[in-house]
Amino acid sequence: MLFSLVTCTRGRTNEVAELFDSLLRQNRNDFELILVDQNSDDRLVGIVDQFSERFPLKHIRIRSTGASRARNVGIGYASGLLIGFPDDDCQYLDGYLEVIKNIFTNDMSIGCICSNPTTEYNKQLDSDCSNMQQVLDKVSLLNRCQEFTVFVRRDLLGDHLYNEQLGVGAGSPWGAEEGPDLLIRLVEANVKLVFFPKVFVFHPNKIDVISGATLKRAASYARGRGCLLRLHRFPFKIISNSLFRPAAGCLIHILKMQPRRSIYYFVIFFGTLRGLLLSKSELDAVCKAPNALEL
């Protein structure tokens, strides 16, 4: 098996079916989908039954929540040489897995990749993206890590797991940045991480309309970013920029008479600051080594 695709899901149905459809359109037989299901009901059983005869599909049901925990479970079931982590509401563009295979086959020094999201269903992929690649370090990966675009060689992933104190559903205040945290640890272990800006994965835009749910999610994600900056001891320049940008955005949208957008950036500013100022006990909890969730 070449690809193991680990998807954790909770609360979605139609989007999961659309992801599965996009996998069928890859016209490949060298991938498996590991679906880690955190729903308390059977909403996905019919979809799994429909697709399980069309490609290898492992349906893993777990009791606890948390994207990081679910991905760690899924990694334990992976048999492929390359592991990817598609979200349950993303879709792979036609020919996407062929491009990923070529990237890793043509350059054996690459251990891990990430790329860009797109909101265009029919966006064309550039099959020759070798001249656009950018090797990332601890700092440059911060704004390049879209979790659902990450692929890593299984042998280089080794014992590295997602930090289960970070991410959606973790039960902590830090609702994001589990992906960058993992990539930072891989880079520090001398795994070559490369960004491909012309390789795309479809993912819906979640901030077109600013609602209460949008603000809540933004605050949680921002706390995760602040926690990440503190956890990995980023330099003051990076920290100050992470606070300056949302503060500036807040002021700009006040001047533009756009109060909702201004509040959005204020929430990001305050959330980032909260993450940076986490207590010693909170930091100690995040620093614990991640463990795969027991079924």
C-alpha contacts under 8 A as a table, 3 or more apart, distances in Angstrom:
res1	aa1	res2	aa2	distance
1	M	4	S	7.49
1	M	30	D	5.21
1	M	31	F	6.01
1	M	32	E	7.49
1	M	79	S	6.51
1	M	80	G	4.69
1	M	81	L	6.73
2	L	30	D	5.42
2	L	31	F	5.96
2	L	80	G	4.74
2	L	81	L	5.00
2	L	82	L	5.98
3	F	30	D	6.36
3	F	31	F	4.43
3	F	32	E	6.32
3	F	79	S	7.99
3	F	80	G	4.71
3	F	81	L	6.10
3	F	82	L	4.92
3	F	83	I	5.85
3	F	84	G	7.34
4	S	31	F	5.79
4	S	32	E	5.07
4	S	33	L	6.11
4	S	34	I	7.08
4	S	78	A	5.54
4	S	79	S	6.40
4	S	80	G	4.73
4	S	81	L	7.39
4	S	82	L	6.18
4	S	83	I	4.79
4	S	84	G	6.34
5	L	31	F	7.31
5	L	32	E	6.14
5	L	33	L	4.81
5	L	34	I	5.92
5	L	78	A	7.91
5	L	83	I	5.79
5	L	84	G	4.78
5	L	85	F	5.64
5	L	86	P	6.66
6	V	33	L	6.16
6	V	34	I	4.81
6	V	35	L	6.20
6	V	36	V	7.42
6	V	71	R	6.45
6	V	74	G	5.63
6	V	75	I	6.98
6	V	78	A	7.80
6	V	83	I	7.24
6	V	84	G	6.16
6	V	85	F	4.85
6	V	86	P	6.57
7	T	33	L	7.37
7	T	34	I	6.15
7	T	35	L	5.01
7	T	36	V	6.09
7	T	71	R	7.11
7	T	74	G	7.66
7	T	85	F	5.77
7	T	86	P	5.54
7	T	87	D	5.79
7	T	88	D	6.11
8	C	35	L	5.92
8	C	36	V	4.62
8	C	37	D	6.10
8	C	38	Q	7.37
8	C	67	A	6.25
8	C	70	A	5.71
8	C	71	R	6.32
8	C	87	D	6.97
8	C	88	D	6.63
9	T	12	R	6.80
9	T	35	L	7.32
9	T	36	V	6.32
9	T	37	D	5.32
9	T	38	Q	6.04
9	T	39	N	7.40
9	T	67	A	7.95
9	T	87	D	7.73
9	T	88	D	5.69
10	R	37	D	6.47
10	R	38	Q	5.20
10	R	39	N	5.11
11	G	39	N	6.43
12	R	15	E	6.14
12	R	16	V	6.57
12	R	88	D	7.36
12	R	89	D	7.83
13	T	16	V	5.35
13	T	17	A	6.66
13	T	43	R	6.69
13	T	44	L	6.39
14	N	17	A	5.16
14	N	18	E	6.30
15	E	18	E	5.00
15	E	19	L	6.26
15	E	88	D	6.33
15	E	89	D	4.94
15	E	90	C	7.52
16	V	19	L	5.09
16	V	20	F	6.31
16	V	88	D	5.31
16	V	89	D	6.33
17	A	20	F	5.03
17	A	21	D	6.20
17	A	47	I	6.46
18	E	21	D	4.98
18	E	22	S	6.29
18	E	89	D	7.85
18	E	91	Q	6.89
19	L	22	S	5.13
19	L	23	L	6.46
19	L	88	D	6.78
19	L	89	D	6.80
19	L	90	C	6.14
19	L	91	Q	4.83
19	L	92	Y	7.18
20	F	23	L	5.08
20	F	24	L	6.47
20	F	51	F	7.35
21	D	24	L	5.14
21	D	25	R	6.46
22	S	25	R	5.11
22	S	26	Q	6.79
22	S	91	Q	5.68
22	S	92	Y	5.49
22	S	93	L	6.84
22	S	94	D	7.32
23	L	26	Q	5.31
23	L	27	N	7.72
23	L	91	Q	7.85
23	L	92	Y	6.63
24	L	27	N	5.87
24	L	28	R	7.57
24	L	54	R	7.77
24	L	55	F	7.73
25	R	94	D	6.14
25	R	95	G	8.00
26	Q	94	D	5.76
26	Q	95	G	5.67
26	Q	96	Y	7.08
26	Q	97	L	6.72
26	Q	98	E	7.92
28	R	31	F	7.12
29	N	55	F	7.07
31	F	55	F	7.70
31	F	56	P	7.17
31	F	80	G	7.36
32	E	55	F	6.81
32	E	56	P	4.82
32	E	57	L	5.81
32	E	58	K	7.64
32	E	80	G	7.71
33	L	55	F	7.89
33	L	56	P	6.33
33	L	57	L	4.83
33	L	58	K	6.26
34	I	57	L	5.93
34	I	58	K	4.77
34	I	59	H	6.28
34	I	60	I	7.23
34	I	74	G	6.12
34	I	77	Y	7.34
34	I	78	A	7.37
35	L	57	L	7.24
35	L	58	K	6.02
35	L	59	H	5.00
35	L	60	I	5.95
35	L	74	G	7.42
36	V	59	H	6.30
36	V	60	I	4.76
36	V	61	R	5.85
36	V	62	I	7.10
36	V	70	A	5.92
36	V	71	R	7.44
36	V	73	V	7.51
36	V	74	G	6.32
37	D	59	H	7.01
37	D	60	I	5.89
37	D	61	R	4.70
37	D	62	I	6.32
38	Q	61	R	6.17
38	Q	62	I	5.56
38	Q	63	R	6.27
38	Q	64	S	6.72
38	Q	65	T	6.00
38	Q	70	A	7.84
39	N	42	D	7.33
39	N	43	R	7.71
39	N	61	R	7.86
40	S	63	R	7.53
42	D	45	V	5.44
43	R	46	G	7.18
44	L	47	I	5.24
44	L	48	V	6.06
45	V	48	V	5.14
45	V	49	D	6.13
46	G	49	D	5.09
46	G	50	Q	6.16
47	I	50	Q	5.02
47	I	51	F	6.36
48	V	51	F	5.36
48	V	52	S	5.63
48	V	57	L	7.64
48	V	59	H	7.32
49	D	52	S	5.43
49	D	53	E	7.44
50	Q	53	E	7.02
51	F	54	R	5.24
51	F	55	F	6.72
51	F	57	L	7.67
52	S	55	F	5.77
52	S	56	P	6.16
52	S	57	L	5.30
53	E	56	P	7.33
60	I	74	G	7.89
61	R	295	L	7.78
62	I	65	T	7.90
62	I	70	A	7.88
62	I	295	L	5.53
63	R	295	L	7.16
65	T	69	R	7.18
65	T	70	A	7.29
65	T	169	G	5.58
65	T	170	A	6.94
66	G	69	R	5.29
66	G	70	A	6.19
66	G	164	E	7.42
66	G	167	G	6.92
66	G	168	V	5.71
66	G	169	G	3.86
66	G	170	A	4.57
66	G	171	G	7.50
67	A	70	A	5.12
67	A	71	R	6.13
67	A	167	G	6.20
67	A	168	V	5.66
67	A	169	G	6.27
67	A	170	A	7.12
68	S	71	R	5.20
68	S	72	N	6.19
68	S	162	Y	5.35
68	S	163	N	6.41
68	S	164	E	5.10
68	S	165	Q	7.94
68	S	166	L	6.97
68	S	167	G	6.20
68	S	168	V	7.70
68	S	170	A	7.23
68	S	178	E	6.88
69	R	72	N	5.17
69	R	73	V	6.35
69	R	162	Y	7.32
69	R	164	E	5.54
69	R	170	A	7.72
69	R	291	N	7.92
69	R	292	A	6.31
69	R	293	L	5.59
70	A	73	V	5.11
70	A	74	G	6.23
70	A	293	L	7.24
71	R	74	G	4.88
71	R	75	I	6.08
71	R	85	F	7.79
71	R	162	Y	7.31
72	N	75	I	5.14
72	N	76	G	6.58
72	N	161	L	6.02
72	N	162	Y	6.30
72	N	291	N	7.59
72	N	292	A	5.07
72	N	293	L	6.88
73	V	76	G	5.31
73	V	77	Y	7.02
73	V	292	A	5.62
73	V	293	L	5.94
73	V	294	E	7.76
74	G	77	Y	5.26
74	G	78	A	6.45
75	I	78	A	5.09
75	I	83	I	7.90
76	G	292	A	7.95
78	A	83	I	7.39
80	G	83	I	6.49
80	G	154	R	7.15
81	L	153	R	5.89
81	L	154	R	5.30
81	L	155	D	7.38
82	L	151	F	6.41
82	L	152	V	5.61
82	L	153	R	4.62
82	L	154	R	5.50
83	I	151	F	5.42
83	I	152	V	5.42
83	I	153	R	6.38
83	I	154	R	6.17
84	G	148	F	7.39
84	G	149	T	7.33
84	G	150	V	5.74
84	G	151	F	4.40
84	G	152	V	6.71
85	F	147	E	6.72
85	F	148	F	5.19
85	F	149	T	7.08
85	F	150	V	6.36
85	F	151	F	7.14
86	P	90	C	6.49
86	P	91	Q	7.75
86	P	147	E	7.53
86	P	148	F	4.32
86	P	149	T	6.88
87	D	90	C	5.32
87	D	147	E	7.82
87	D	148	F	5.39
89	D	203	H	6.73
89	D	204	P	7.53
90	C	148	F	7.49
90	C	201	V	7.05
90	C	202	F	5.51
90	C	203	H	4.62
90	C	204	P	7.21
91	Q	201	V	6.32
91	Q	202	F	5.10
91	Q	203	H	6.71
92	Y	96	Y	6.07
92	Y	97	L	7.93
92	Y	201	V	5.44
92	Y	202	F	6.28
93	L	96	Y	5.42
93	L	121	Y	7.12
93	L	122	N	7.16
93	L	123	K	7.40
93	L	124	Q	7.92
93	L	125	L	7.66
93	L	200	F	7.42
93	L	201	V	6.29
93	L	202	F	6.79
95	G	98	E	5.37
95	G	99	V	6.54
95	G	125	L	7.50
96	Y	99	V	5.25
96	Y	100	I	6.42
96	Y	125	L	7.26
96	Y	199	V	7.94
96	Y	200	F	7.94
97	L	100	I	4.96
97	L	101	K	6.08
98	E	101	K	5.09
98	E	102	N	6.25
99	V	102	N	5.17
99	V	103	I	6.27
99	V	127	S	5.78
100	I	103	I	5.17
100	I	104	F	6.53
101	K	104	F	5.47
101	K	105	T	6.00
102	N	105	T	4.97
102	N	106	N	5.72
103	I	106	N	5.49
103	I	107	D	6.38
103	I	130	S	7.86
104	F	107	D	5.48
104	F	108	M	5.99
104	F	110	I	6.40
104	F	111	G	7.83
105	T	108	M	6.15
107	D	110	I	5.88
108	M	111	G	7.53
109	S	192	K	6.81
110	I	113	I	7.45
110	I	191	V	7.59
110	I	192	K	5.25
110	I	193	L	6.48
110	I	194	V	6.92
111	G	152	V	5.87
111	G	153	R	5.59
111	G	156	L	6.63
111	G	191	V	5.49
111	G	192	K	5.13
111	G	193	L	6.15
112	C	150	V	7.16
112	C	151	F	5.59
112	C	152	V	4.19
112	C	153	R	6.39
112	C	191	V	7.07
112	C	192	K	6.28
112	C	193	L	4.75
112	C	194	V	6.44
113	I	149	T	7.74
113	I	150	V	5.61
113	I	151	F	5.41
113	I	152	V	6.55
113	I	193	L	5.44
113	I	194	V	4.81
113	I	195	F	5.71
113	I	196	F	7.34
114	C	144	R	7.14
114	C	145	C	6.18
114	C	146	Q	6.80
114	C	147	E	7.83
114	C	149	T	5.11
114	C	150	V	4.48
114	C	151	F	6.64
114	C	193	L	7.74
114	C	194	V	6.54
114	C	195	F	5.02
114	C	196	F	6.42
115	S	144	R	7.15
115	S	145	C	7.43
115	S	146	Q	6.96
115	S	149	T	5.46
115	S	150	V	7.17
115	S	195	F	5.46
115	S	196	F	4.82
115	S	197	P	5.42
115	S	198	K	7.29
115	S	199	V	5.61
115	S	200	F	6.22
115	S	201	V	7.85
116	N	144	R	7.66
116	N	146	Q	6.83
116	N	149	T	6.86
116	N	196	F	7.35
116	N	197	P	5.68
116	N	198	K	7.13
116	N	199	V	6.21
116	N	200	F	4.96
116	N	201	V	6.53
117	P	146	Q	7.27
117	P	149	T	7.56
117	P	200	F	5.30
117	P	201	V	4.95
117	P	202	F	5.72
117	P	203	H	5.93
118	T	121	Y	7.80
118	T	123	K	7.78
118	T	200	F	6.00
118	T	201	V	5.91
118	T	202	F	4.82
118	T	203	H	5.95
118	T	204	P	7.72
119	T	202	F	5.53
119	T	203	H	5.70
119	T	204	P	5.61
119	T	205	N	6.63
120	E	123	K	5.40
120	E	202	F	6.52
121	Y	202	F	6.22
125	L	198	K	7.05
125	L	199	V	6.13
125	L	200	F	6.92
126	D	129	C	6.03
126	D	198	K	6.38
126	D	199	V	6.82
128	D	131	N	7.72
129	C	132	M	5.49
129	C	133	Q	6.85
129	C	196	F	7.02
129	C	198	K	6.56
129	C	199	V	7.53
130	S	133	Q	5.84
132	M	196	F	6.30
132	M	197	P	6.75
132	M	198	K	7.21
133	Q	194	V	6.37
133	Q	195	F	5.61
133	Q	196	F	4.85
133	Q	197	P	7.05
134	Q	194	V	5.47
134	Q	195	F	5.08
134	Q	196	F	6.68
135	V	192	K	7.20
135	V	193	L	5.86
135	V	194	V	4.39
135	V	195	F	6.25
136	L	139	V	7.71
136	L	140	S	5.47
136	L	141	L	5.46
136	L	192	K	7.84
136	L	193	L	5.61
136	L	194	V	5.70
136	L	195	F	6.69
137	D	140	S	5.40
137	D	141	L	5.95
137	D	184	I	7.74
137	D	187	V	6.71
137	D	193	L	7.49
138	K	141	L	5.79
138	K	142	L	7.12
138	K	184	I	5.47
138	K	187	V	6.90
138	K	188	E	7.95
139	V	142	L	5.72
139	V	234	F	7.96
140	S	143	N	6.68
140	S	144	R	7.03
141	L	144	R	4.86
141	L	145	C	5.93
141	L	180	P	7.05
141	L	183	L	7.92
141	L	184	I	7.95
142	L	145	C	6.27
142	L	180	P	6.35
144	R	195	F	7.07
145	C	149	T	7.70
145	C	150	V	7.46
145	C	179	G	6.85
145	C	180	P	6.10
146	Q	149	T	5.55
146	Q	150	V	6.89
146	Q	179	G	7.71
147	E	150	V	5.54
147	E	179	G	5.69
148	F	201	V	7.59
149	T	200	F	7.68
149	T	201	V	6.49
152	V	156	L	7.34
152	V	157	L	6.63
153	R	156	L	5.41
153	R	157	L	6.24
154	R	157	L	5.10
154	R	158	G	6.61
155	D	158	G	5.42
156	L	191	V	7.06
157	L	160	H	5.60
157	L	161	L	7.97
157	L	186	L	7.38
160	H	182	L	7.34
160	H	185	R	7.86
160	H	186	L	7.63
161	L	182	L	7.00
161	L	290	P	6.20
161	L	291	N	7.26
161	L	292	A	7.60
162	Y	178	E	6.13
162	Y	179	G	7.32
162	Y	181	D	7.72
162	Y	182	L	5.90
162	Y	290	P	6.22
163	N	166	L	5.72
163	N	178	E	6.15
163	N	181	D	7.55
163	N	182	L	7.43
163	N	286	V	7.47
163	N	289	A	6.90
163	N	290	P	4.65
163	N	291	N	7.77
164	E	167	G	7.29
164	E	170	A	6.17
164	E	178	E	7.88
164	E	290	P	5.52
164	E	291	N	7.26
165	Q	170	A	5.54
165	Q	171	G	7.39
165	Q	172	S	6.15
165	Q	174	W	7.20
165	Q	285	A	7.31
165	Q	286	V	5.46
165	Q	290	P	7.79
166	L	170	A	5.95
166	L	172	S	7.12
166	L	174	W	5.35
166	L	175	G	5.95
166	L	176	A	5.82
166	L	177	E	6.51
166	L	178	E	5.16
166	L	224	G	6.83
166	L	286	V	7.46
167	G	170	A	5.64
167	G	174	W	6.21
167	G	175	G	4.22
167	G	176	A	3.98
167	G	177	E	6.25
167	G	178	E	5.45
167	G	221	Y	7.99
167	G	224	G	7.33
168	V	174	W	7.94
168	V	175	G	4.75
168	V	176	A	6.11
169	G	172	S	7.77
169	G	175	G	7.15
170	A	174	W	7.71
170	A	175	G	7.07
172	S	175	G	7.12
173	P	220	S	6.46
173	P	223	R	6.69
173	P	224	G	7.36
174	W	177	E	7.97
174	W	220	S	6.01
174	W	221	Y	6.77
174	W	222	A	7.92
174	W	223	R	5.24
174	W	224	G	4.02
174	W	225	R	7.79
174	W	227	C	6.82
174	W	275	G	7.28
175	G	217	R	7.87
175	G	220	S	4.64
175	G	221	Y	4.92
175	G	222	A	7.78
175	G	223	R	6.81
175	G	224	G	5.26
176	A	179	G	7.88
176	A	220	S	6.96
176	A	221	Y	4.72
176	A	222	A	7.54
176	A	223	R	7.69
176	A	224	G	4.70
176	A	225	R	6.81
177	E	180	P	5.35
177	E	181	D	6.10
177	E	221	Y	7.35
177	E	224	G	5.59
177	E	225	R	5.94
177	E	228	L	6.64
178	E	181	D	5.09
178	E	182	L	6.27
179	G	182	L	5.27
179	G	183	L	6.28
180	P	183	L	4.95
180	P	184	I	5.94
181	D	184	I	5.21
181	D	185	R	6.42
181	D	228	L	6.79
182	L	185	R	5.22
182	L	186	L	6.28
183	L	186	L	4.93
183	L	187	V	6.07
183	L	193	L	7.87
184	I	187	V	5.10
184	I	188	E	6.11
185	R	188	E	5.03
185	R	189	A	6.25
186	L	189	A	4.93
186	L	190	N	6.58
186	L	191	V	5.43
187	V	190	N	5.03
187	V	191	V	4.96
187	V	192	K	6.44
187	V	193	L	6.72
188	E	191	V	7.30
196	F	199	V	5.67
197	P	200	F	7.58
205	N	208	D	6.30
206	K	209	V	7.50
206	K	214	T	7.53
207	I	210	I	5.95
207	I	214	T	6.61
209	V	214	T	7.75
210	I	213	A	7.88
210	I	214	T	5.49
210	I	215	L	6.90
210	I	260	R	6.74
210	I	261	R	7.21
210	I	264	Y	7.47
211	S	214	T	4.99
211	S	215	L	6.36
212	G	215	L	5.19
212	G	216	K	6.20
213	A	216	K	5.05
213	A	217	R	6.11
214	T	217	R	5.19
214	T	218	A	6.07
215	L	218	A	4.99
215	L	219	A	6.13
215	L	264	Y	5.98
215	L	267	V	6.85
216	K	219	A	5.25
216	K	220	S	6.33
217	R	220	S	5.15
217	R	221	Y	6.10
218	A	221	Y	5.14
218	A	222	A	5.98
218	A	264	Y	7.39
218	A	267	V	6.89
218	A	268	I	6.07
219	A	222	A	5.10
219	A	223	R	6.19
219	A	267	V	5.52
219	A	268	I	5.56
219	A	270	F	7.67
219	A	271	G	5.01
219	A	272	T	7.89
220	S	223	R	5.23
220	S	224	G	6.41
220	S	271	G	6.87
221	Y	224	G	5.03
221	Y	225	R	6.38
221	Y	271	G	7.74
222	A	225	R	4.95
222	A	226	G	6.27
222	A	267	V	7.99
222	A	268	I	5.27
222	A	269	F	7.43
222	A	270	F	7.96
222	A	271	G	4.78
222	A	272	T	4.65
222	A	275	G	7.36
223	R	226	G	5.15
223	R	227	C	6.11
223	R	268	I	7.99
223	R	271	G	4.50
223	R	272	T	4.81
223	R	273	L	7.28
223	R	274	R	5.93
223	R	275	G	4.31
223	R	276	L	7.70
224	G	227	C	5.04
224	G	228	L	6.13
224	G	272	T	7.32
224	G	275	G	6.20
225	R	228	L	5.07
225	R	229	L	6.30
225	R	272	T	6.04
225	R	275	G	6.83
226	G	229	L	5.18
226	G	230	R	6.34
226	G	271	G	7.32
226	G	272	T	4.32
226	G	273	L	6.18
226	G	274	R	6.85
226	G	275	G	3.97
226	G	276	L	4.48
226	G	277	L	7.95
227	C	230	R	5.16
227	C	231	L	5.92
227	C	272	T	7.63
227	C	275	G	4.27
227	C	276	L	5.33
227	C	277	L	7.94
227	C	278	L	7.00
228	L	231	L	4.97
228	L	232	H	6.15
228	L	275	G	7.79
229	L	232	H	5.60
229	L	233	R	5.97
229	L	234	F	5.31
229	L	239	I	6.84
229	L	276	L	6.82
230	R	233	R	5.12
230	R	234	F	6.64
230	R	275	G	7.60
230	R	276	L	5.45
231	L	283	L	7.22
231	L	286	V	7.96
231	L	287	C	7.56
234	F	238	I	6.47
234	F	239	I	6.76
235	P	238	I	5.63
235	P	239	I	6.53
236	F	239	I	5.01
236	F	240	S	5.94
237	K	240	S	5.21
237	K	241	N	6.14
238	I	241	N	5.19
238	I	242	S	6.19
239	I	242	S	5.08
239	I	243	L	6.52
240	S	243	L	5.19
240	S	244	F	5.94
241	N	244	F	4.88
241	N	245	R	6.03
242	S	245	R	5.92
242	S	246	P	7.31
242	S	272	T	7.57
243	L	246	P	6.00
243	L	247	A	6.31
243	L	269	F	5.69
243	L	272	T	6.92
243	L	273	L	7.24
244	F	247	A	5.07
244	F	248	A	5.93
244	F	269	F	7.95
245	R	248	A	5.15
245	R	249	G	6.09
246	P	249	G	4.81
246	P	250	C	6.02
246	P	265	Y	4.86
246	P	266	F	6.43
246	P	268	I	6.16
246	P	269	F	5.22
247	A	250	C	5.12
247	A	251	L	6.42
247	A	265	Y	6.67
247	A	266	F	6.39
247	A	269	F	5.95
248	A	251	L	5.14
248	A	252	I	6.06
249	G	252	I	5.10
249	G	253	H	6.18
249	G	262	S	6.74
249	G	265	Y	5.78
249	G	266	F	7.98
250	C	253	H	5.49
250	C	254	I	6.30
250	C	261	R	7.32
250	C	262	S	4.24
250	C	263	I	6.65
250	C	264	Y	7.49
250	C	265	Y	4.95
250	C	266	F	5.52
251	L	254	I	5.07
251	L	255	L	6.38
251	L	262	S	6.83
252	I	255	L	5.20
252	I	256	K	6.29
252	I	262	S	7.54
253	H	256	K	4.70
253	H	257	M	6.08
253	H	258	Q	5.12
253	H	259	P	6.69
253	H	261	R	6.21
253	H	262	S	4.91
254	I	257	M	5.07
254	I	258	Q	5.84
254	I	259	P	6.01
254	I	262	S	5.74
255	L	258	Q	7.63
258	Q	261	R	5.62
258	Q	262	S	6.18
259	P	262	S	4.90
259	P	263	I	6.08
260	R	263	I	5.11
260	R	264	Y	6.23
261	R	264	Y	4.95
261	R	265	Y	6.52
262	S	265	Y	5.37
262	S	266	F	6.25
263	I	266	F	4.91
263	I	267	V	6.07
264	Y	267	V	5.25
264	Y	268	I	6.49
265	Y	268	I	5.00
265	Y	269	F	6.19
266	F	269	F	5.01
266	F	270	F	6.14
267	V	270	F	5.23
267	V	271	G	5.89
268	I	271	G	5.08
268	I	272	T	6.01
269	F	272	T	5.33
269	F	273	L	6.29
270	F	273	L	5.09
270	F	274	R	6.14
271	G	274	R	5.01
271	G	275	G	6.31
272	T	275	G	5.16
272	T	276	L	6.30
273	L	276	L	5.08
273	L	277	L	6.24
274	R	277	L	5.16
274	R	278	L	6.35
275	G	278	L	5.37
278	L	282	E	5.96
278	L	283	L	6.41
279	S	282	E	5.08
279	S	283	L	6.14
280	K	283	L	5.00
280	K	284	D	6.04
281	S	284	D	5.03
281	S	285	A	6.26
282	E	285	A	5.14
282	E	286	V	6.41
283	L	286	V	5.14
283	L	287	C	6.15
284	D	287	C	5.06
284	D	288	K	6.60
285	A	288	K	5.58
